[in-house]
Amino acid sequence: MRVALDLLGGDDAPGSVIDGALLAVGSEPDLEIILVGPADLATRLLAERGAAPDRFRVVEATEVVGMDEDPVRALRARRDATVRVAARLVRDGEADALVSTGSTGATLVAAVLTLDRLTSRPALAVVMPTAEGPVVLLDAGASCEGTPDHLVEHALLGTAYAQVLGITSPRVGLLNIGEEQGKGDQLRKKAYALLTAAPLLFVGNVEGQDVTLGGKADVVVTDGFTGNVLLKGIEGATARAGGGGLPVHALLLGVDAVCVVGHGAADAQDIAACVAAAAAAHRDGLIDRLSRKVPS
């Protein structure tokens, strides 16, 4: 299992990334980390920490995309950007998965531009822990706009992912402003009709609290703008209450490789969790399951 890890991604990189990589290999005996970044820096940090050299490989990349930059423009200008090099390693079969806690937009653009797509509009999937079991929310911010057809694609992707998580017959809900049929804007109304006819266990409209409380749907679909606003609101409310337990990463579903996007403020433990999620998705055959679920 080979994970290409963006060495320069994240607020506390590269130190937090190296420390997270060390935690990851400590708990995954068959894992090799490919550190993508300045080779001299990676080698020095590994040596300072007494890392076992056979568990790591370093691939040179010297440029990075900042959080405040336009990701499309930046990546087109910087072929040596760490996340773009990492995506190429996955495309070329030199790595099995990509993990980055850098610019979310840059990671998405690198993956979409470099890898083949399974769907017309990839989506970020976040697993929300609830007392009733996990709820898969998507799209959590891969794209600000969407069509009814895109929401059906998200539902198919989310269903396959929920099955990987052990949910045999995932219930799909459409995020809306009320449970009654006919609620919402034209996007929601048209998506409702398509989801009803799709090969899914569609349970109708659900509301925002159903994402955190669970019980009504195992997969909740929405457009990326709405999903990201909801996710950030949940994060803020949880932080205000002093609680924890929220997911620290999202899976990009809809491309033909495992891509994990972590939070920019991720610490070493969070980065190790991102790597573990990537390894688990690869071992569970997530991409094959998605390919079978989504019509070509």
N, C-alpha and C positions, 0 to 999 in steps of 0.2 A: 504494500500500500504506500503510494508516493503522493505526498501533498506539497504542492507549490505554495509557499507562504511568502506573502509580500513583506519584506523586511522593513520597509520604510512607511508602512501604512499604520495610522493611528496617532493619537495625541502624544503618547509616551514612547513611540518607536525611536530607535530600534531596540532599546533595552527591554521593554515589556514584551516585544515579539520574541526575542531570544529566550527570555525566561519562560514564556508560554510554550515555546517549542520544546524546551527541556522538560517541562511538566508533561507535555503530550507524549513524548517518546518514553518517558518513565512509566506510563500506564498502558502503552500500546507496543507490545514486543515486536510486531511485524511492520512497524511504521518507519518510513524514511521521510525526513523533512528536507525539501529543497528550498533553501533560503535564496530568495531572489532580491538582490541588492548589491551594493558595492562589496566586491569580494574581500578586499583587505579589511574592511570594517567587520564583516561577518566572521572572518577567520579570527580576528583579534578578540571579538566578544565571546566566541566559542572557547577559545583558548583560556581566556580569563576565568571562565566558569568551569573549566575542566571537562568539557563535553566530550563524549565518545565520538570520534570522527566518523566511524562507520554508520552512524545513525543520521548523518547530515551530508547534504551536498550543497554546494554554493554555485549559483549561476549569476554571472555579472549583469547588473543593471544599475545605472547611475542616476536616472531621472525619476522624478516623482510628480504627481498631480496634486496640487493644493486643494483644500476643502472649498476655497472660494473661487476656484477657476471653472471656466466652462469645460466640462469633461470631453466633449467631442472635439473642440478646437485644440485642447491641450494634447490629447492622445494622438491626433493626426500629426501634430508637430513633433511629438516625442516618441519615436519608435522604441527608444530605450527605456521608457517608463516601466517601473517595476511591475505594475499590474498588467501591462500589455505583454511584457516578456513572460510573466507567469501564465497568462492565457495562451500564449503560443506554445508553451511547454505542454499544456493539456491537449491542445489541438494536435500537436505532433506526436502524441503518445508517450512523451517523456515523463508525464505526471498524470495521476488519476483524478486529482481534484485541485481546485483553486480556493485559497482562503486569503481574504484581505480585510483589514480593519481600517483601511484608508478611506478616501473619498468614495462614498456609495455610488455616486454618479459615474465616476471613473471606472469602478469595477463593473458596473452594469454595461457601460459602453464597450469596455474591453472585451467582455464576454460575448456580447451580441455581435460585435464587429468581427470577432475572431472565430467563434464557434458556430456550428450549424444550429438552426432553430428547430424545435419540435412543434412550436406554435407560432402564430403570427405575432403575438404580443406576450413575451415572457413576463412573469410576475414574481414578486418577492413574497415568500410564504413565511409567516411567523407562527410558531406554536405557542399558544397561550395556555398556561397551566390553570386549571379550574378544579373545584372540588368534585365536579362531575366527569372529569377526564379532560384530555387535551382538546383544544379547539384550534384548528388551522385557519388563520386569517390570511387572505390574499385578495387583491394585491395590496401590499403594505408600502408601496412607493416606487415601484419600478417605472411607472409611467403615470403622468398626471391626467391623461385622457383615456377614454375607453369607449367601446361600442358594446351593444348587447351580445354580439358574437364573441367578443373578447371575454366577457363575463362567463359565458358558457365554457370557453377554453379554460379559464381559471378554475371553474368548478370541476372539470375533468382532471386537471392537474392536481388540485387539492384532494380530490377523492383518491387518486393513486397514492399520493403522499400519505394520507391518513391510513390507508391500508398497510403501507410500510410501517407505520407506527403501531400497527396491531389492531386497528379498528376494522372489523370484517365488512360491515355494510355502512359506510359513512353517510350520515344525513347532511344534506347540503341546504344551507339557508342563504337567502339574499338579504344583505344588510339594507335596511330601509328605515323610514321614519315612523313606521307602524306595522303591525302584523297583518292587517287586513289586505286582501287582494285589491289591487287598484290604487294602492298608496304610492307616493313618490313621483319623481319626474319621469320624462319619457324614456330615459335610459333604463330606469328601474322597471317601468311597466312593460317595455318590450323585452327586457331580459327575463322577466318573470314568465312570459309566454314561451320563450325559447327554452328556459330551464325546465318548464313543465313537460315539454316534449322530448327533452334530452334523455339519454340512457343513464339516469342518475336517480338517487333517492332524494328527490327535492321535497323539502318540507315547507316551502313558502318563505315569506318574509320573516326576518328576525330583526331585533333592535340592538343598539349598542351594548346594553348591559348583558345581552346573551353571549357576547364574546368573552366577558370576564367571569360570568356566573356559570356558563355552560348549561348542559341539560337539554337544549332545544335543537342544536345542530353541532355536528362534528367539524364541518367545514363552513366557513362564512366567506362569501365572495362579495367584492365591491371593486370600484375603480381605485386606481393607485392614489389619487388625490385624497379621496375620502378615507381610505384605509390608513394612509400615513398620518392624517390629522387625528384619527381615532387613536392610533398607536401612541403618538406623542402625548395626547391627552391622558391616556392610561399611565404612561411613564411618569408624567408630571404629578398626577394624583397619588401614585404609589410612592414617589419620592417624598411628597409632602407628608404622607402618613408614616414615613420612616420604614416602610416595608421593602421587601426584596422579592426575589423569585421570578422577576420578569425575564423573558428570553434576552440573550445578549447577542443573538445572531439571527440572520434570515437566510433561507435557501432561495437561490434564483432558479425557479422552475420554468421550463420552456426552452432551454438550450440543451445540447446533447452531451453535457458533462456536469459533474457536481461542482457547484460554485457556492461558497458560503461567504456572506457579507456580514462582518462584525461591526459593532458599535465603535465609533472613533475613540471613545473614552475607555475602551477595553483595557483591563489589566491583564497580568499574566494568566490568572485563573480563567478569565473570560476567553483569552486567545486559545488556551488549551482546550476549552470547551468547544470553540469553533472548529479546531482541528479534529477533535473527537467526533463532532457531528458530521464533518466531511468524510471521515473514515467510515463511520457507520452507514452513511448514505451509499457509499461506494460498495461496501460489503453486502448491503441489503439489495443491491441491484436496482436502485431507484431509477436510473435512467432507462433501463430496459422496461420497467413497469410503466413509466410515463409514456414511452414510445408505443406500448401496446394499448394504452388507454386513450390516447389522443389520436384522432383520425389523421392520416397523412394528407 
